[in-house]
Amino acid sequence: MEIRTTYHRKMREIQNDLIMMGSMVEKAIHQSVNALKERDIDLAKWIITDDKKVDMKRFEIEDKCIQLIATQQPMAGDLRTIISIFNIISEVERIGDHAEGIAKIVIMIGDEPPLKPLIDIPRMAEKTIDMLHRSLDTFVNRDSEMAKKIAAEDDEIDNLYDQVFRELISFMVEDPRTITRATRLIWVAHNLERSADRVTNICERVVYMVTGKMEEINVSTY
């Protein structure tokens, strides 16, 4: 009985750490797009520096999971949960890397005048943040059905990415002088599109954790 009590207490700690890590990454995505909109180089540099905290949080969670395996000898469903956490924190950390990538693009852009008003890219960011937040909720609630529904929403991000890509290509065709600026915005949109793909991976791990079945859901064509 004492072993199970200890296990559940430590698992709650790990779960809280995971939610905190997710919040850090959600903030990074939001701020990276704000830095793009405001041409805020200082904010972009801060995001890049702050990404190290996300990395450290991942290592901290991994260490706690290893300690849990070593001391509590989890079986069956418990072990599946821990394995899922290893994969989920890897995906969350990589989403943080995509936010860092956007910040680096902001620095590359510098004080260049905006090519166009930013409409769809902020929408992509907001949707990605929402999907990430809710995907981690499905982990906490062990809600595999909701995880599948969230993964299906990745199509919305893909459609926005297609729209951004087509529009920016049209700028390039009409005026080759815009190629560099348009390409950098495509890179930003691609970072957001890949972030949403990683949310889908998180949802797949939630489904595996709950059902014990490994399956790909809403496979992206990118």
N, C-alpha and C positions, 0 to 999 in steps of 0.2 A: 504493500500500500504506500509506504514511504517513497519507494522508487518511482511509482506512478505520479505521486504528488510533486516530486522533484522534477520529473520529466515535464509535466504540464507547466510548472512555474518557469522552467528554462525555455520552453517552447513559446510561452507568452512573451518573454524577453526578446527572443529572436523575432517573433512576429512584430513586436513594437519597433524593433530596429529596422525591419524591412519597410514598414510603413513610413518611418522617418526618412529612410534612404529614398523612397519614392517621392516624398514631399520635396526633398532636396533637388531631385531631378526635375520635377514639375516646375519648381521655381527657376531652375536653370534654363529650361525651354522658354518659359515666359519672358525672362530677362534677356535672353539672347535675341529674341525677335524685337523686343523693345529697344535693345541696343541698335538693331538694324534700322528701325523706324526713326530713331532719334540721332543716328550717327554718333552714338556715345561710345567712343573708343575706350574710355576709362572703365565703363561698365563691362565692355567686352573683355578687357584684360582681367578684370575681377572674376568674371565667369571662368576664364581659363585657369586662373590660380585656384579658385574654389573647387574646381573639379577634383582636385586631389583629396578633398574631404569625402567625396562620393567613393573614390577608390578605397580610402581607408575604412569607410563604413562597410564596404563589401568584404574586405579582409577580416574585419571584426566579426561579421556575421558568419563567414566561413569558419573562422576559428571556433566560434561557439557551437556550430553544427558538428564539427569534428569532435569537440569535447563531449557533446551530447551522445554521439555514437560510441565513443570510447568508454564513457562512464555509465550510460543507461542501457546499452545494448538493445536499441529499439528493434522491433520486429514488424514484418508485414506492412500495414498501413502507416505506422509511425515512421518507418524507414523510408517509405515512398514519399511522405511529406518532406522529410529532410532532403532527399534527393531533389525533389521539386524546388525547394528553396535554393539549393545550389544553382540550379538553372535559372530561376527567376532573378536572383540578384545579379547574375551575369548579364541578363538582358537589360535590367534596369541600369546597370553600370554603363552598358554600351549606348543606351539612350542618352545618358549623361555625356558620353563622348560625342554624340551627334550635336548636342547643344553646344559643347565646346567647339565643335567644327564650325557651327554657325558664327560663334563669337570670333573665330579666326578669320572668317570671311568678312565680317564687319571691319576688322582691322585692315584687311586688304583693300576694302572699298574706301576706307578713309573718309575724306570729306567730299567725295565725288557727288555731284548733284543726282538726286533720285531719277531713275529712268522712267518710272511710272508710280502712281499711287499704289501703296501696298494694301491690297484687299484680300486676295485669296491666301497669301502666305500667312498672315495673322489668323485667318480662319483655320488653316491647316494646324497651326500651333495650338489654338484653343481646343480643337477637336482631339488632337493627340494627347494633350494634357488630361482632358476629360476621360478618354479611353484608358490611359495609364492609371489614373486614380481609381476608376471603377474596376479595372482588372485586378488591382491589389485588394479591393473590397471583396471580389469573388474568392480570392485566396483566403481571406479572413473568415468569410461566411461559408466556404466550401461549396460554392454555388456553380456547378459545372454548366448548367443550362444558361445562366446569365453570361458566363465566360464565352460560350459559343456565340451568343448574340452580340457581344462586344467585338469579337473577332470579325463578325460579318460587317461591322461598321467600317472596317478598313477600306471597303470599297469607296466610301465617301472621300477618304483621303486620296485614294488613287485617282478618283475623278477630278479632285481639285488640282492634283499634281499635273494631270493631263492638260487641264485648262491653263495652268501657269506655263507649262512647257510650250504649248501651242502659241500662246500669246507672245512669249519672249522670242520664240523662233521668228514670228512675224516681224518683230522689231528688228531682228538681225537682217532679215531679207530686205526690209525697206531701207535700212540705213546701217551699212556694215560698221560704221563708227560706234555702234551700240553693242557690238559683239561681246566685248569684255565685260561690260556692266550686266548685260543680259545673262551671260554665262554664269556669273557669280550668283545671281538670283536663282538660276536653275539649281546651282549647287545647294543653296539654302533650302529650296523646296525639296530637293532629293534627301537631304538630311532629315527633314520632317517626315517624308514618305517612308524612309527606312525606320524611323523611330516607331511609326505606327505598325510596321511589319513586326517589330520586336514586341510590341504589345500583344499582337496575335500569338507570338511564341509563348508569352506569359500565359495567355488564356489556354493554350494547348497544355501547358504544364499543370494548370489548375484542373483541367479535365482529367489528365493522367492521375493527379493526386487523389481525386475523388473517386474515379471509376476504375483505375488500374489499367486503362486502355491508352496506348499511344496512338494518336491519330493526328494527321494534319488537317487543320480547319481553315477554310477560306484562303487557299494557297494563292499568293501573289504571283503575277506574271512578270514582275520586275526583277 
